[in-house]
């Protein structure tokens, strides 16, 4: 199969022919139909986050099951599925207490003594990234890294649910538990931020403020449900949000991964408000609350993958799209072939557009 391989950090991905193994007892072979380009992939490609190389990035995908292992019970051949990087074991403390996104997923990987899932034709190992390696024509993954969806769902739109939408919407519904009438500010209007805004609208937030320095993204935010938009880079942006909300917001969600954005989220909280950091910031960075913030009941939290329970959440998000509540069409900026992946990441660096999605039948 063809795949986009990261050989060295900071270099373009290389399209190679690689060999994929047969499914083990709990594994699923999926023909990849579509995969979104996520900023998380770019962090690994640029070397900001380490990973054994060579490796195939990509984690926001949907496809069709082609083969299953002998013990697989959750999907069958022919099922349409969405993959999710928060693969779960199902029996650790995090899983049995309903915090599946925190599971380290050790049981969902092949043991070091097993044959690798992906190799080059010469037999050398190609590392699997984030349990998935979806920038490839096929994925071989544990059954607890994918979920069956409604076959009527278009797979190019289903793909973005696997990360951006699950993270953004999960933050609203699971991590923040936004209730109707509460005020939400979203800092950063890329794929995750736009999904967060859309979910806040679905949840009935009374006011949804989108902060982003790029005008095109602020307009997209309005389309997805923002009631107000603001230039996040403008002087006094935090003070403006506090003034327009008469004291600050109930929830501020950082969805870009920059220290300045995290500080903006913390700065716009009202008394008792919660800031949630979603973006992948540089590993050495820290975000904090002052002593006065703590005395004011303000809270700061992370929400990896939106605190999702993806076997339940992803089918519900698919249903939201089919019912016209979730606007995935506006989140997708373009559809490209696998050969256009490097150009897609260059556009991402420019920051003006939302999601690029690789469609494998092009």
TIMIMI-810107 format. One line per 5 residues: their letters; for each residue x, y, z of N, C-alpha, C. Coordinates in steps of 0.001 Angstrom, whole numbers. Example, Ala and Ser with C-alpha at 12.3 -4.5 7.8 and 13.67 -1.06 7.14 Angstrom:
BEGIN
AS = 13190,-5690,7800,12300,-4500,7800,13200,-3300,7800  12850,-2250,7080,13670,-1060,7140,12900,30,7870
This chain:
BEGIN
XXXXX = 846,-1195,0,0,0,0,879,1242,0  299,2363,-420,1020,3635,-389,721,4363,922  1757,5026,1441,1620,5756,2696,2565,6946,2680  2230,7962,3475,3080,9141,3634,3939,8924,4873  5252,8818,4689,6167,8430,5759,6997,9632,6198
XXXXX = 7063,9825,7522,7950,10831,8107,9286,10157,8391  10333,10630,7713,11658,10026,7857,12522,10823,8822  12486,12155,8694,13247,13029,9583,12379,14227,9959  12430,14686,11218,11655,15881,11596,12069,17081,10743  11087,17881,10394,11348,19086,9620,11442,18863,8128
XXXXX = 11313,17619,7691,11362,17322,6264,9979,16939,5767  9773,17081,4453,8498,16709,3846,8251,15210,4008  6997,14839,4100,6628,13427,4101,6935,12821,2734  7282,11552,2741,7638,10850,1510,6599,9770,1236  6035,9772,27,5075,8733,-344,5853,7471,-700
XXXXX = 5618,6392,51,6327,5128,-144,5337,3977,-259  5811,2877,-834,5094,1610,-770,5554,875,486  4611,545,1356,4919,-192,2573,4047,-1437,2641  4399,-2325,3567,3702,-3604,3705,2968,-3617,5032  1702,-4000,5001,912,-4045,6235,624,-5504,6576
XXXXX = 679,-5824,7850,512,-7196,8326,-961,-7619,8265  -1201,-8879,8578,-2572,-9385,8694,-3083,-9139,10111  -4403,-9032,10284,-4938,-8741,11621,-4637,-9847,12631  -4219,-9420,13840,-4113,-10328,14963,-5487,-10566,15558  -5585,-11308,16675,-6896,-11685,17226,-7845,-10520,17485
XXXXX = -7344,-9384,17999,-8219,-8251,18312,-8022,-7070,17359  -7493,-7336,16171,-7167,-6250,15247,-8117,-6187,14064  -8164,-5002,13462,-9067,-4722,12357,-8260,-4106,11218  -8445,-4609,10010,-7836,-4011,8822,-8881,-3133,8145  -8536,-1877,7953,-9476,-890,7418,-8924,-293,6136
XXXXX = -9750,-250,5104,-9397,508,3904,-9712,1968,4174  -8688,2793,4220,-8868,4194,4574,-9583,4922,3441  -10684,5582,3767,-11427,6357,2773,-11026,7823,2801  -10792,8361,3988,-10463,9786,4125,-9717,10002,5427  -8858,11025,5439,-8116,11358,6643,-7850,12853,6677
XXXXX = -8206,13499,7779,-7977,14924,7928,-6539,15234,8297  -6089,16407,7891,-4780,16917,8304,-4970,17721,9581  -4342,17254,10655,-4518,17861,11970,-3225,18540,12401  -3343,19627,13160,-2167,20336,13643,-1326,19455,14558  -1938,18475,15199,-1181,17545,16034,-161,16783,15196
XXXXX = -548,16385,13975,404,15733,13077,1579,16660,12778  1274,17936,12575,2329,18890,12238,3339,19020,13369  2891,18923,14613,3822,18979,15745,4857,17857,15653  4412,16661,15264,5349,15548,15124,6228,15725,13892  5632,16185,12804,6391,16369,11565,7502,17395,11764
XXXXX = 7227,18436,12516,8224,19481,12738,9188,19153,13874  8917,18082,14613,9820,17663,15670,9557,18276,17026  8465,19032,17169,8149,19631,18464,7792,18560,19490  7210,17469,19025,6902,16314,19868,7673,15120,19317  8412,14396,20159,9255,13303,19665,8452,12041,19352
XXXXX = 8964,11256,18419,8372,9961,18096,9419,9123,17367  9477,7815,17625,10407,6959,16874,10130,7036,15370  11197,7128,14584,11091,7260,13139,11861,6134,12457  11493,5815,11198,10436,6405,10384,9056,6021,10913  8078,6849,10614,6719,6601,11079,5725,7186,10089
XXXXX = 4527,6662,10125,3430,7183,9309,2500,7960,10222  2406,9285,10064,1453,10054,10886,18,9831,10411  -877,10672,10927,-2282,10613,10536,-3123,9871,11554  -4208,10514,11994,-5025,9883,13037,-6504,10250,12956  -6886,11104,12023,-8268,11598,11955,-8921,10978,10722
XXXXX = -9416,9747,10842,-9740,8983,9635,-11061,8235,9732  -11542,7864,8551,-12715,6997,8427,-12472,6041,7268  -13109,4886,7322,-12910,3916,6254,-13867,2750,6364  -13544,1675,5629,-14382,484,5565,-13571,-716,6047  -14158,-1512,6926,-13484,-2701,7452,-13351,-3748,6349
XXXXX = -12099,-4219,6132,-11841,-5234,5111,-11573,-6613,5706  -11034,-6663,6935,-10771,-7952,7584,-10722,-7742,9085  -11056,-8798,9831,-11025,-8714,11292,-10336,-9936,11858  -9751,-9772,13057,-9124,-10883,13750,-10139,-11825,14369  -9646,-12946,14845,-10522,-14017,15335,-11342,-13638,16553
XXXXX = -10876,-12683,17365,-11574,-12321,18596,-12337,-11006,18506  -12363,-10385,17353,-13033,-9085,17211,-14537,-9268,17312  -15176,-8441,18144,-16615,-8530,18351,-17355,-7216,18069  -16639,-6128,17933,-17299,-4824,17864,-17603,-4366,16448  -16876,-4874,15452,-17124,-4509,14051,-17003,-5762,13194
XXXXX = -17505,-5641,11952,-17398,-6769,11017,-17006,-6251,9637  -16638,-7158,8760,-16246,-6786,7404,-17392,-6034,6725  -17050,-4910,6087,-18037,-4089,5394,-18551,-2914,6198  -18283,-2898,7505,-18746,-1777,8337,-18000,-497,7996  -18722,612,8014,-18096,1934,7974,-17678,2297,9396
XXXXX = -16445,2781,9540,-15924,3072,10879,-15190,4410,10886  -15124,4998,12073,-14263,6146,12348,-13215,5689,13341  -11964,6055,13085,-10881,5712,14011,-10719,6812,15051  -10064,6468,16148,-9835,7459,17207,-8518,7122,17896  -7686,8132,18112,-6364,7875,18695,-6423,7492,20168
XXXXX = -7540,7774,20848,-7626,7405,22269,-8097,5957,22411  -7279,5038,21855,-7574,3613,21991,-7604,3236,23473  -8527,2369,23852,-8712,2058,25267,-8639,560,25492  -8139,172,26678,-8013,-1254,26982,-9332,-1845,27471  -10119,-1040,28205,-11411,-1503,28697,-11407,-2058,30106
XXXXX = -10224,-2182,30740,-10215,-2795,32065,-9331,-2070,33078  -8631,-994,32684,-7811,-260,33653,-8697,655,34508  -8092,1295,35496,-8853,2177,36383,-9554,3289,35611  -8867,3881,34623,-9469,4974,33865,-10678,4481,33067  -10550,3326,32448,-11655,2809,31651,-12870,2474,32510
XXXXX = -12639,1774,33636,-13781,1316,34426,-14419,2441,35230  -13750,3605,35306,-14365,4764,35957,-14863,5789,34936  -14965,5374,33669,-15570,6223,32649,-14675,7291,32076  -13357,7192,32289,-12420,8189,31746,-11552,7529,30679  -12209,7007,29673,-11542,6186,28666,-10461,6941,27908
XXXXX = -10619,8230,27726,-9633,8992,26959,-8296,9102,27684  -8263,8791,28980,-7015,8822,29740,-6296,7477,29737  -6923,6444,29207,-6302,5127,29147,-5038,5201,28305  -3970,4610,28775,-2709,4607,28026,-2722,3582,26891  -3706,2726,26861,-3909,1837,25717,-2810,836,25473
XXXXX = -2078,465,26506,-967,-452,26312,-1374,-1779,25690  -2531,-2276,26063,-2983,-3572,25553,-3435,-3496,24098  -3536,-2303,23544,-4022,-2166,22169,-2885,-2119,21154  -1645,-2192,21625,-486,-2215,20730,84,-3629,20656  785,-3912,19602,1463,-5195,19526,2651,-5203,20482
XXXXX = 2906,-6339,21064,4041,-6480,21968,5350,-6371,21196  6405,-5898,21860,7709,-5775,21173,8191,-7085,20559  7752,-8210,21114,8174,-9514,20580,7342,-9959,19381  6219,-9259,19111,5373,-9602,17963,5920,-8980,16689  5499,-9497,15569,5852,-8884,14286,5243,-7491,14215
XXXXX = 5933,-6511,13626,5382,-5152,13531,4168,-5109,12598  3313,-4134,12814,2146,-3991,11949,2520,-3474,10569  3536,-2613,10483,3895,-1991,9215,5402,-2141,8994  5774,-2522,7780,7191,-2634,7427,7406,-2093,6022  8683,-1856,5703,9069,-1582,4328,9260,-2913,3594
XXXXX = 9320,-2885,2261,9523,-4144,1522,10777,-4909,1928  11787,-4183,2466,13008,-4881,2900,12880,-5473,4302  11718,-5332,4918,11476,-5895,6243,11739,-4958,7400  12293,-3772,7159,12564,-2824,8243,11257,-2224,8752  11260,-1886,10044,10032,-1427,10708,9695,5,10323
XXXXX = 8411,253,10086,7862,1604,9992,6951,1771,11199  7266,2724,12058,6535,2867,13317,5120,3375,13087  4204,2843,13904,2813,3277,13860,2636,4431,14829  2089,5540,14336,1948,6738,15160,542,6847,15732  470,7085,17037,-794,7315,17736,-1795,6177,17514
XXXXX = -1287,4947,17497,-2112,3737,17357,-2707,3538,15972  -2540,4508,15037,-3318,4494,13809,-2488,4505,12536  -1676,5564,12316,-957,5755,11048,-1935,5784,9881  -2738,6844,9829,-3847,6924,8879,-3507,7593,7559  -2288,8151,7407,-1896,8685,6104,-1443,7530,5218
XXXXX = -2320,6570,5035,-2014,5359,4293,-3301,4776,3737  -3149,3960,2711,-4332,3399,2062,-5054,2379,2932  -4359,1818,3927,-4978,905,4883,-4474,1219,6286  -5285,893,7277,-4890,968,8683,-5084,-413,9299  -4137,-827,10122,-4274,-2047,10917,-4222,-1630,12376
XXXXX = -5373,-1714,13052,-5492,-1158,14393,-6264,-2104,15305  -6171,-1852,16604,-6953,-2611,17578,-8427,-2255,17419  -9299,-3211,17700,-10734,-2944,17557,-11210,-1828,18493  -10472,-1568,19585,-10840,-488,20493,-10258,856,20076  -9827,953,18814,-9392,2235,18259,-10297,2676,17117
XXXXX = -11454,2027,16987,-12411,2437,15954,-13820,2110,16427  -14783,2705,15753,-16186,2484,16111,-17037,2475,14844  -17995,1578,14813,-18923,1490,13684,-19841,2719,13667  -20117,3223,12453,-21022,4374,12304,-22121,4057,11295  -23089,4940,11212,-24185,4836,10255,-23606,4783,8833
XXXXX = -23938,3759,8040,-23373,3656,6688,-23809,4773,5752  -24838,5531,6126,-25279,6659,5304,-24377,7881,5465  -23476,7868,6433,-22616,9011,6699,-21517,9124,5644  -21372,10289,4989,-20256,10466,4041,-18923,10363,4778  -18016,9541,4259,-16804,9231,5003,-15801,10372,5026
XXXXX = -15836,11276,4050,-14926,12420,4109,-15296,13338,5264  -16576,13451,5555,-17008,14243,6707,-16872,13466,8017  -17091,12164,7938,-16927,11342,9144,-15493,11397,9654  -14524,11517,8746,-13118,11503,9154,-12814,12580,10180  -13305,13801,9970,-12947,14900,10872,-13566,14736,12255
XXXXX = -14572,13876,12359,-15126,13587,13681,-14092,12872,14544  -13181,12109,13913,-12247,11282,14652,-11298,12030,15568  -11053,13313,15298,-10186,14083,16196,-10757,15469,16460  -10789,16318,15428,-11179,17717,15638,-12544,17836,16300  -13518,17124,15762,-14893,17273,16262,-15069,16556,17593
XXXXX = -14482,15366,17717,-14557,14658,18998,-13911,15484,20108  -12781,16126,19800,-12104,16936,20809,-12907,18173,21163  -13332,18929,20149,-14063,20168,20406,-15424,19930,21027  -16202,19041,20419,-17540,18774,20946,-17471,18062,22292  -16515,17134,22421,-16371,16442,23700,-16044,17390,24833
XXXXX = -15258,18409,24544,-14938,19401,25573,-16192,20110,26063  -17059,20469,25132,-18302,21145,25510,-19221,20212,26291  -19441,19011,25758,-20433,18109,26348,-19907,17339,27564  -18629,16945,27543,-18095,16076,28598,-17240,16815,29617  -16209,17520,29128,-15267,18149,30057,-15853,19383,30728
XXXXX = -16559,20208,29967,-17129,21451,30521,-18584,21298,30961  -19273,20357,30343,-20694,20156,30651,-21449,21486,30585  -21297,22154,29450,-21939,23461,29252,-23451,23306,29348  -24059,24183,30120,-25510,24176,30259,-26112,25356,29515  -27371,25256,29085,-27983,26346,28320,-27874,27681,29049
XXXXX = -27489,28701,28294,-27382,30044,28836,-25998,30446,29271  -25095,29490,29486,-23740,29842,29888,-22979,30503,28740  -21969,31283,29103,-21170,32005,28123,-19870,31264,27872  -19531,31123,26581,-18343,30376,26172,-17468,31257,25289  -16170,31280,25561,-15197,31911,24673,-14285,30831,24124
XXXXX = -14029,30858,22815,-13152,29887,22177,-11992,30647,21546  -10784,30328,21967,-9586,30987,21465,-8931,30068,20438  -8957,30479,19175,-8430,29671,18089,-9539,29013,17310  -9659,29360,16025,-10786,28881,15214,-10317,28009,14058  -9424,27069,14358,-9113,26005,13420,-10172,24930,13514
XXXXX = -9842,23715,13078,-10839,22647,13089,-11397,22358,14466  -10543,22276,15474,-11004,21990,16834,-11833,23143,17373  -11352,24363,17185,-12082,25521,17681,-13448,25666,17041  -13524,25453,15731,-14813,25563,15042,-15785,24486,15523  -15279,23276,15740,-16139,22217,16277,-16616,22554,17679
XXXXX = -15752,23192,18472,-16129,23617,19822,-17251,24637,19765  -17128,25584,18850,-18155,26617,18681,-19478,25998,18261  -19431,25097,17294,-20647,24446,16823,-21325,23670,17953  -20500,22962,18749,-21062,22189,19862,-21646,23097,20938  -21003,24239,21173,-21543,25190,22149,-22919,25694,21712
XXXXX = -23081,25875,20415,-24406,26263,19900,-25422,25152,20143  -25032,23901,19853,-25924,22767,20072,-26306,22665,21546  -25337,22949,22439,-25578,22845,23881,-26438,23983,24418  -26676,25015,23605,-27533,26116,24040,-26809,27209,24785  -25490,27355,24548,-24754,28442,25195,-25404,29781,24861
XXXXX = -25480,30656,25850,-26152,31930,25648,-25366,32894,24785  -24051,32846,24910,-23192,33723,24125,-21920,32940,23806  -21509,32981,22552,-20338,32244,22102,-19395,33238,21435  -18246,33470,22065,-17289,34459,21579,-16112,33729,20956  -15826,34002,19684,-14720,33387,18970,-13583,34385,18855
XXXXX = -12386,33974,19275,-11211,34847,19215,-10166,34218,18310  -9815,34923,17234,-8798,34437,16300,-8236,35642,15553  -6928,35648,15252,-6357,36799,14561,-6675,36859,13071  -7199,35769,12491,-7398,35705,11038,-8861,35983,10695  -9141,37020,9889,-10533,37396,9582,-11345,36261,8967
XXXXX = -10733,35474,8067,-11478,34392,7421,-11977,33369,8440  -11168,33107,9435,-11587,32144,10441,-12652,32732,11365  -12588,34023,11604,-13654,34648,12411,-14990,34568,11683  -14964,34705,10351,-16203,34578,9587,-16727,33147,9610  -15821,32179,9518,-16247,30787,9647,-16861,30534,11020
XXXXX = -16279,31145,12045,-16804,30977,13398,-18231,31495,13495  -18502,32614,12862,-19894,33125,12846,-20827,32115,12203  -20378,31519,11090,-21212,30542,10389,-21493,29325,11249  -20523,28951,12085,-20674,27762,12932,-21428,28041,14227  -21724,29312,14522,-22537,29589,15706,-22040,30663,16642
XXXXX = -20879,31279,16356,-20388,32335,17245,-21337,33531,17210  -21649,34056,18373,-22479,35260,18451,-21641,36527,18367  -20358,36415,18724,-19432,37550,18705,-18069,37034,18254  -17323,37889,17551,-15956,37531,17174,-15029,38678,17540  -13758,38316,17791,-12785,39317,18194,-11413,38900,17686
XXXXX = -10592,39866,17339,-9222,39613,16924,-8405,39259,18168  -7972,38007,18256,-7259,37553,19455,-5932,38255,19650  -5365,38805,18569,-4062,39465,18667,-4163,40959,18953  -5379,41495,18996,-5560,42934,19220,-5206,43306,20656  -4664,44505,20834,-4393,44998,22181,-5697,45073,22974
XXXXX = -5658,44587,24193,-6844,44662,25039,-7923,43658,24697  -7571,42573,23982,-8596,41587,23609,-9267,40995,24839  -8485,40660,25855,-9061,40079,27070,-10009,41061,27751  -9575,42315,27875,-10414,43326,28522,-11704,43530,27750  -11628,43459,26418,-12829,43619,25595,-13830,42507,25867
XXXXX = -13337,41268,25967,-14237,40141,26230,-14854,40253,27625  -14055,40629,28589,-14575,40798,29958,-15634,41889,29984  -15397,42978,29253,-16361,44079,29241,-17655,43678,28543  -17542,43002,27406,-18757,42657,26648,-19608,41616,27373  -18986,40843,28265,-19726,39821,29014,-20048,40268,30435
XXXXX = -19711,41521,30736,-19989,42092,32058,-19362,41249,33180  -18068,40954,33010,-17358,40264,34081,-16619,39013,33681  -16766,38569,32447,-16052,37385,31992,-16973,36240,31635  -16377,35158,31148,-17150,34029,30628,-17145,32856,31611  -18145,31995,31452,-18212,30787,32276,-17159,29780,31847
XXXXX = -16933,29678,30540,-15979,28711,30008,-15122,29384,28948  -13803,29246,29073,-12875,29714,28053,-12069,28512,27581  -12066,28264,26280,-11455,27054,25734,-10355,27443,24757  -9138,27020,25051,-7984,27302,24200,-7816,26149,23228  -7846,26460,21921,-7864,25399,20915,-6802,25589,19845
XXXXX = -5675,26209,20210,-4640,26455,19201,-3262,25982,19642  -2980,25958,20936,-1707,25442,21411,-603,26467,21525  -945,27694,21889,58,28743,22059,-46,29319,23462  1080,29606,24105,1035,30159,25463,207,31432,25556  313,32322,24561,-463,33560,24591,-1956,33281,24534
XXXXX = -2342,32262,23787,-3758,31893,23696,-4260,31327,25019  -3417,30531,25667,-3785,29993,26975,-3949,31117,27989  -3063,32102,27936,-3157,33231,28859,-4418,34034,28599  -4784,34181,27321,-6025,34888,26999,-7222,34148,27580  -7222,32813,27452,-8341,32031,27993,-8475,32216,29499
XXXXX = -7349,32180,30196,-7386,32364,31653,-7849,33767,32019  -7467,34747,31224,-7728,36150,31560,-9176,36575,31375  -9966,35788,30635,-11337,36224,30356,-12364,35504,31228  -11905,34754,32231,-12845,34026,33086,-13558,34940,34067  -14801,34648,34290,-15536,35293,35376,-15245,34545,36667
XXXXX = -15732,35067,37789,-15601,34355,39067,-16252,32978,38925  -15516,31945,39321,-16044,30585,39216,-15930,29963,37841  -15346,30681,36872,-15233,30162,35515,-14135,29122,35359  -14193,28399,34249,-13231,27323,33981,-12544,27550,32652  -11216,27478,32646,-10432,27510,31414,-10004,26089,31068
XXXXX = -10203,25712,29814,-9842,24370,29352,-8826,24498,28229  -7689,23843,28382,-6621,23918,27394,-6651,22659,26536  -6881,22841,25236,-6916,21722,24301,-5676,21650,23426  -5108,22812,23076,-4001,22852,22136,-2740,22201,22676  -1933,21662,21768,-657,21035,22130,419,22116,22154
XXXXX = 678,22649,23328,1684,23687,23474,3080,23081,23538  4127,23892,23352,5488,23377,23552,5605,22688,24905  6317,21577,24931,6317,20707,26107,6827,21379,27371  7669,22394,27238,8236,23051,28416,7340,24155,28971  6259,24489,28259,5404,25599,28685,4520,25212,29865
XXXXX = 4152,26236,30649,3240,26057,31770,2144,27108,31707  972,26739,32191,-161,27660,32290,-611,27656,33738  -968,28809,34270,-1355,28834,35678,-2403,29871,36009  -2914,29779,37217,-3842,30750,37776,-3152,31466,38924  -3479,32736,39091,-2914,33496,40200,-3632,33135,41507
XXXXX = -3061,33582,42617,-3693,33347,43915,-5080,33976,43967  -5222,35178,43378,-6536,35828,43369,-7521,35057,42500  -7043,34490,41382,-7916,33655,40550,-8456,32478,41360  -7572,31850,42121,-7991,30701,42921,-8983,31110,44004  -8745,32253,44605,-9683,32755,45612,-11027,33123,45000
XXXXX = -11020,33363,43691,-12263,33684,42993,-12961,32443,42447  -12446,31267,42792,-13102,30031,42380,-12865,29644,40937  -11873,30278,40299,-11595,29936,38905,-10847,28602,38833  -11043,27895,37709,-10456,26562,37553,-9747,26466,36206  -8742,25610,36162,-7962,25357,34953,-7870,23856,34759
XXXXX = -8135,23397,33526,-8104,21959,33283,-7618,21660,31870  -7105,20453,31694,-6869,19907,30371,-8013,18982,30018  -8124,18656,28731,-9184,17737,28299,-8699,16994,27065  -7853,15996,27266,-7311,15266,26141,-8436,14626,25337  -8440,14909,24054,-9489,14421,23152,-10890,14757,23663
XXXXX = -11008,15864,24388,-12310,16300,24863,-12916,15424,25936  -12083,14572,26574,-12637,13668,27583,-13662,12719,26988  -13425,12280,25739,-14447,11515,25016,-14606,10096,25534  -15760,9538,25239,-16047,8106,25357,-16419,7691,23936  -15414,7559,23079,-15684,7602,21646,-16629,6526,21118
XXXXX = -16718,5308,21701,-17702,4371,21150,-19137,4873,21281  -19376,5760,22234,-20698,6363,22407,-20775,7709,21700  -19731,8529,21874,-19786,9911,21387,-19755,10021,19871  -18905,9235,19203,-18772,9395,17755,-20064,9050,17021  -20752,7938,17315,-22039,7710,16642,-23059,8823,16905
XXXXX = -23024,9423,18094,-23944,10527,18372,-23598,11752,17528  -22307,12017,17346,-21905,13149,16515,-22272,12908,15052  -22155,11676,14599,-22613,11326,13252,-24104,11620,13116  -24870,11243,14123,-26308,11509,14114,-26594,13005,14097  -25805,13783,14836,-25970,15241,14810,-25773,15781,13389
XXXXX = -24778,15241,12667,-24563,15704,11292,-25745,15326,10404  -26177,14088,10489,-27269,13625,9633,-28542,14417,9903  -28742,14840,11155,-29932,15619,11516,-29774,17110,11239  -28599,17517,10757,-28402,18920,10396,-27966,19811,11541  -27580,19240,12679,-27154,20046,13822,-25667,20368,13783
XXXXX = -24875,19447,13259,-23423,19591,13231,-22986,19931,11810  -22317,21070,11642,-21950,21563,10316,-20517,21169,9985  -20334,19951,9498,-19007,19495,9120,-18587,20024,7757  -19554,20353,6909,-19237,20835,5567,-18445,22139,5614  -18768,23004,6565,-18059,24283,6662,-16666,24122,7259
XXXXX = -16466,23077,8072,-15160,22848,8684,-14145,22382,7637  -14605,21626,6629,-13701,21093,5604,-13465,22157,4544  -12201,22565,4412,-11847,23603,3443,-11571,23022,2060  -10966,21832,2003,-10622,21245,709,-10426,19746,863  -10565,19044,-260,-10298,17612,-339,-9136,17413,-1299
XXXXX = -8137,16636,-871,-6912,16499,-1642,-6527,15029,-1745  -5716,14652,-2749,-5193,13284,-2796,-4019,13133,-1842  -3608,11899,-1605,-2467,11653,-723,-1221,12369,-1237  -1075,12476,-2543,103,13123,-3121,174,14611,-2801  -934,15206,-2381,-955,16631,-2042,-763,16920,-566
XXXXX = -313,15915,206,-273,16067,1659,680,17166,2112  1853,17262,1499,2807,18286,1943,2301,19692,1645  1665,19866,498,1066,21172,192,-48,21489,1172  -786,20460,1597,-1839,20673,2585,-1295,21172,3904  -165,20627,4342,427,21094,5595,1010,22499,5452
XXXXX = 1488,22847,4271,1961,24219,4063,807,25206,4184  -362,24848,3653,-1540,25701,3808,-1928,25823,5280  -1802,24731,6012,-2110,24762,7439,-1225,25777,8153  50,25814,7797,969,26766,8424,554,28202,8141  -50,28443,6969,-530,29786,6644,-1667,30234,7534
XXXXX = -2466,29262,7996,-3476,29558,9007,-4802,30098,8528  -4987,30308,7229,-6209,30983,6775,-7393,30042,6589  -7142,28747,6368,-8236,27823,6077,-8451,26856,7233  -9562,26138,7162,-9877,25163,8211,-9263,23809,7846  -10063,22750,7754,-9533,21402,7592,-9311,21024,6129
XXXXX = -8130,20467,5841,-7888,19765,4580,-8081,18281,4848  -8741,17588,3914,-9019,16163,4097,-8493,15395,2893  -7666,14396,3163,-7210,13487,2102,-8332,12523,1784  -8673,12403,499,-9662,11436,44,-8922,10428,-825  -8980,9160,-456,-8094,8166,-1061,-8595,7619,-2387
XX = -9810,7928,-2799,-10261,7441,-4096,-10032,8448,-5204  -9312,9560,-4893,-9013,10543,-5938,-7888,10029,-6835
